[in-house]
Amino acid sequence: MAAKIIILDFGSQYTQLIARRLRELNTYCEIYPYSKKIDLDDSVKGVIFSGSPFSVKDDNALEVDLNQFINKIPILAICYGAQYFADRLGGEVMRSNHREYGKAMLKIENDKDPLLLGLQKDSQIWMSHGDTIKKIPEQFELIAHTESIPVAAFRSKKFTYRQPIYCIQFHPEVTHSLEGSKILENFVVNICKCPCDWTPASYVKDSIVELRNKIGNDTVVLGLSGGVDSSVAAILMHKAIGKQLNCIFIDNGLLRKNEFEEVLESYKGLGLNVKGVKANKEFLSELNGVSDPETKRKIIGRVFIEVFEKESKLLPNVKWLAQGTIYPDVIESVSVHGPSVTIKSHHNVGGLPEKLNLKIVEPLRMLFKDEVRKVGAELELHNKILSRHPFPGPGLAIRVLGAITEDKVKLCQDADFIYINILKETGWYDKVWQAGAILLPVQSVGVMGDERTYEFTIALRCVNSMDGMTAEWSKLPHDVLARISSEIINKVKGINRVVYDISTKPPATIEWE
């Protein structure tokens, strides 16, 4: 069992960032809601309490049993966590007159302390809290302050507890804390003595052994989408169980132009046992004339399940359904506030395990998106697949706004084909997170030669992001945009206008539906 650090989530917007910073140190970690009872076996080397939008002085403050952790493993408490320890162990926490937010300079009192070892005397940090610690508990000592905050970091006095407790009133996980990663590394290495040996290579090695033990001689079915997650999951499963894995790749008629044939060919070149299923007629006939985005998604999900179920039943002795679930999906399902409000339904194989009486296996469930790509590279998956932009599960159904028709899908495919190819030719495809063409339900007047036209408008969407949670619109050069516009209008009959979307996420989403 891998050595790990546990992160307790108290609802901070930065909780996932803590995990990502630890993973960057090759340290394995897991996030749990603050309310979960943690089994502190020998693999758990330390615990980090996250920040929170709540106040420890609120009547509805988030409560945790500190006795689960005190004297058992090293503790690092961040912001809300620090205030919680101060308040519950005899210190004094008060509501601040103003929110302490933004950059500050950390003034270190003891540069020999293991947590602050190697930091500059004045180190830039990032504050974000509404409460202030006025007095630390008697069994603690101050180790850092700022010009405006007398208590920025404190720790339990030596020999007070069997394991050290560190509390900091700033966020080391954000990039604005310039030496924040060093602080986290000091906690992991100097204080928790946790090995930093969790690498893509070790993940692949351990996963193969675990998958072989779990699956045994059973048969597994996996639905491929052509995307990074399902592709890496398939290759990892294939390395573990070989021909026991059966992959199904369904053409729903909503893929990019020529994508079904190209992706199917690339999968076969990897040695995967893949069956391609042409089901475009089933999907497009059900979607014909449907304009509501949620209805589109639900129809696609239902038809996908029907097609997948039919194909799966043709396979003998299937016991497992493999999915490309990744860690952000897992975290979301057990978050402090429960699953987020539904902004849009997700297209997945929901309901299939029950319908087919299958057990679930998720080989990527502990990986972030960037880690999935690193594992894929370790598995020598071709960069053509690893570098693919995210593509929505419902495909072009949610990029053809308004009522769906086969002709409109083709218009969107043809425009998107030109757009993506020019991005690749000009070197911009690998510089952005995601790009796609959206067919708007808007027709406008144009002139082609001496003729008046009344045709559709294409919107180009192109964004930069780390994980898709937030996104900035990409600053594509004007000459590249001009070329894309010109080629789409000249080569795609039915489109006479091209616009560029310069909205950020939030408030906009990356997809339009």
ABEGO torsion letter per residue (X at the ends): XBBBBBBBBAGBAAAAAAAAAAAAAGBBBBBBBAABBBBBBAABABBBBBBBABBAABAABBBBBAAAABGABBBBBBEAAAAAAAAAAGBBBBBBABBBBEBBBBBBABAABAAABGBBABBBBBBBBABBBABBBAABBBABBBAABABABBBBBBGABABBBBBBABBAABAABAAAAAAAAAAAAAAAGBBBABBAAAAAAAAAAAAAAAAEABBBBBBBAGBAAAAAAAAAAAAAAEAABBBBBBBAGABBBGAAAAAAAAAAAAGBBBBBBBAAAAAAAAABGBABAAAAAAAAAAAAAAAAAAAAAABBGBABBBBABBAAAAAAAABAAEBBBBABBBBBABGAAAAAGBBBBBAAAABBAAAAAAAAAAAGBBAAAAABBBBBAAEAAAABBEBBBAAAAAAAAAAAAAAAAAAAAAGAAAABABBBBBBBABBBBBBBEABBBBBBBBBBBBBBBAAGABBBBBBBBAAAAAAAAAAAAAABBGBABBBBBABBOOABBABAX
